[in-house]
Amino acid sequence: MALDSLFRAFVDNCEGLRRMARFFAASGISPNFLSLLSLSFAALAGLFFVLSMNNLLLLLAAGIFVCLNALFDCLDGILARETGNASKKGDFLDHVLDRYADVFIMGGIVFGGYVSWAIGIIAIIGVLLSSYMGTQAQAVGLSRVYGGLVGRADRLLLIIAATFLTFVFPHPIPASGLLRFSFLGWTLVLFALLCNATAVQRFFYAWRKM
């Protein structure tokens, strides 16, 4: 998705993020520590989503924690490059923790009652499979696949936007009918469709390359 590529380009060229990374490097903080810190913010976001259905302030806090998860997920890679500590082990750890972060955040939205269990499970499966297809392509000798309809940066940006939109307008859309979800709920409906489509898209892309 265009958002994903633009976001990656922004991160790679953002001097402010590089300054933050250099500050952490001077403080002796490792990239792996930032990866773990990013995961802790995802866990807090999930917890606050669970508790937020009838408390808009907790929903706002959940959105802030998702922002912090995204920020430190960017910083760990920048810090690794700035300090020359980029490694396969760090990359492996980052991807594992990202998958747990995805489950914590989206699981919190589901447990918080923003969407039905069935849709939530399909969305989580789609996210995990789309990420798996990207790394499995690399495992069989191809380049890692980031393309497709929805990438991780897209998902985080959409969740952040939907969280703050739900904070402003917490009511179901539409007001009546069988499918009535808030902005957050509809975001997971979108993920259920597009993330699974992305997994299929990445599969066929890799299949053609082999």
C-alpha positions in Angstrom: 0.0 0.0 0.0 1.2 3.5 -0.7 1.1 4.5 3.0 3.5 1.7 3.9 6.2 2.7 1.3 5.8 6.4 2.2 6.1 5.7 5.9 9.3 3.7 5.4 10.8 6.4 3.2 9.9 9.0 5.9 11.5 6.9 8.6 14.7 6.3 6.6 15.1 10.1 5.9 13.8 11.6 9.2 16.6 13.5 10.9 14.6 13.8 14.1 14.4 10.0 14.5 18.1 9.7 13.8 18.9 12.2 16.5 16.7 10.3 19.0 18.6 7.1 17.9 21.9 8.8 18.5 20.8 9.9 21.9 19.9 6.3 22.8 23.2 5.1 21.5 25.1 7.7 23.6 23.1 6.5 26.6 24.2 2.9 26.0 20.7 1.6 25.1 20.6 -1.3 22.7 18.3 -1.8 19.7 16.9 -5.0 21.3 16.0 -3.0 24.4 14.0 -0.6 22.2 12.3 -3.6 20.5 11.2 -4.9 23.9 10.1 -1.4 25.0 8.0 -1.3 21.8 6.4 -4.6 22.7 5.6 -3.4 26.2 3.7 -0.4 24.7 1.8 -2.8 22.4 0.8 -4.9 25.5 -0.3 -1.7 27.3 -2.3 -0.6 24.2 -4.1 -4.0 24.2 -4.9 -3.8 27.9 -6.3 -0.3 27.6 -8.4 -1.3 24.6 -9.9 -4.1 26.7 -10.8 -1.6 29.4 -11.8 1.3 27.2 -15.3 0.4 25.9 -17.0 2.6 28.4 -14.1 5.0 29.1 -13.0 7.3 26.4 -9.9 8.4 28.4 -8.7 4.9 28.4 -9.3 4.7 24.7 -7.2 7.8 24.2 -4.4 6.2 26.3 -4.6 3.1 24.1 -4.1 5.2 21.0 -1.1 6.9 22.6 0.4 3.5 23.4 -0.1 2.4 19.8 1.8 5.6 18.7 4.6 4.7 21.1 4.8 1.2 19.8 5.1 2.5 16.3 7.7 5.0 17.3 10.0 2.6 19.1 9.5 0.0 16.4 11.0 2.5 14.0 13.8 3.6 16.4 15.2 0.1 17.1 16.1 -0.4 13.4 17.5 3.2 13.1 19.6 2.7 16.3 20.9 -0.6 15.0 22.0 1.1 11.7 23.4 4.2 13.5 25.6 2.0 15.8 26.5 -0.6 13.2 24.8 -3.3 15.3 22.3 -4.5 12.6 22.3 -8.3 12.7 20.3 -11.3 11.7 19.5 -12.0 15.4 18.2 -8.5 15.9 16.1 -8.7 12.7 14.7 -12.0 13.8 13.9 -10.7 17.3 12.2 -7.6 15.8 9.9 -9.6 13.6 8.9 -12.0 16.3 8.1 -9.2 18.7 6.2 -7.3 16.0 3.9 -10.3 15.6 3.2 -10.5 19.3 2.6 -6.7 19.2 0.1 -7.1 16.4 -1.8 -9.8 18.4 -1.7 -7.7 21.6 -3.1 -4.6 19.9 -5.8 -6.3 17.8 -6.6 -8.8 20.5 -7.3 -5.9 22.8 -9.6 -4.4 20.3 -11.5 -7.7 20.0 -11.6 -8.3 23.8 -12.8 -4.7 24.2 -15.9 -5.5 22.2 -15.3 -3.2 19.3 -15.9 -6.0 16.8 -17.2 -9.6 16.8 -15.0 -12.5 17.7 -15.4 -14.1 14.3 -14.2 -10.9 12.4 -11.4 -10.3 14.9 -10.0 -13.8 14.5 -10.1 -13.6 10.7 -8.4 -10.2 10.9 -5.6 -11.6 13.2 -5.1 -14.6 11.0 -4.8 -12.3 8.0 -2.2 -10.2 9.7 -0.1 -13.1 10.8 -0.3 -14.9 7.4 0.5 -11.8 5.4 3.6 -11.2 7.6 4.5 -14.9 7.3 4.3 -14.9 3.5 6.7 -11.9 3.4 9.4 -13.6 5.5 8.8 -17.1 4.2 9.7 -15.8 0.7 13.1 -14.8 2.1 13.4 -18.2 3.8 13.2 -20.0 0.4 15.9 -17.7 -1.1 13.9 -14.7 -2.4 14.0 -11.2 -1.1 11.7 -10.4 1.8 8.3 -9.3 0.4 6.9 -6.1 1.9 4.4 -5.3 -0.9 0.7 -5.9 -1.1 -2.5 -4.2 -0.2 -1.7 -3.7 3.5 1.7 -3.6 5.3 2.4 -3.2 9.0 2.9 0.6 8.7 -0.5 0.8 7.1 -2.1 -1.2 9.9 -0.6 0.9 12.6 -1.5 4.2 10.9 -5.1 2.9 10.3 -5.5 1.7 13.9 -4.1 5.0 15.3 -6.5 7.0 13.1 -9.5 4.8 13.9 -8.7 5.0 17.6 -8.8 8.8 17.7 -11.8 8.9 15.4 -13.6 6.6 17.8 -12.5 8.8 20.7 -14.2 11.8 18.9 -17.2 9.8 17.7 -17.7 6.6 19.7 -21.1 5.6 18.3 -21.7 2.6 16.0 -21.8 3.2 12.2 -24.5 2.9 10.9 -26.8 3.7 13.8 -28.9 0.5 13.2 -28.6 -2.8 11.3 -26.8 -6.1 11.8 -23.3 -4.7 11.1 -22.9 -1.8 13.5 -19.3 -1.0 14.5 -17.3 2.0 15.6 -14.4 3.2 13.5 -12.2 0.7 15.3 -14.5 -2.1 14.6 -14.7 -1.3 10.9 -10.9 -1.1 10.8 -10.7 -4.7 11.8 -13.4 -5.6 9.3 -11.1 -4.0 6.7 -8.1 -6.0 8.0 -10.1 -9.2 7.8 -10.5 -8.6 4.1 -7.4 -6.8 3.0 -4.8 -8.6 5.2 -5.9 -12.0 4.0 -5.9 -10.7 0.4 -2.4 -9.4 1.0 -1.3 -12.9 2.2 -2.7 -14.4 -1.0 -1.1 -11.6 -3.1 2.4 -12.2 -1.5 2.0 -16.0 -2.0 1.5 -15.7 -5.7 4.2 -13.1 -6.0 6.7 -15.4 -4.4 5.4 -18.4 -6.3 6.0 -16.6 -9.6 9.5 -15.6 -8.6 10.6 -19.2 -7.7 
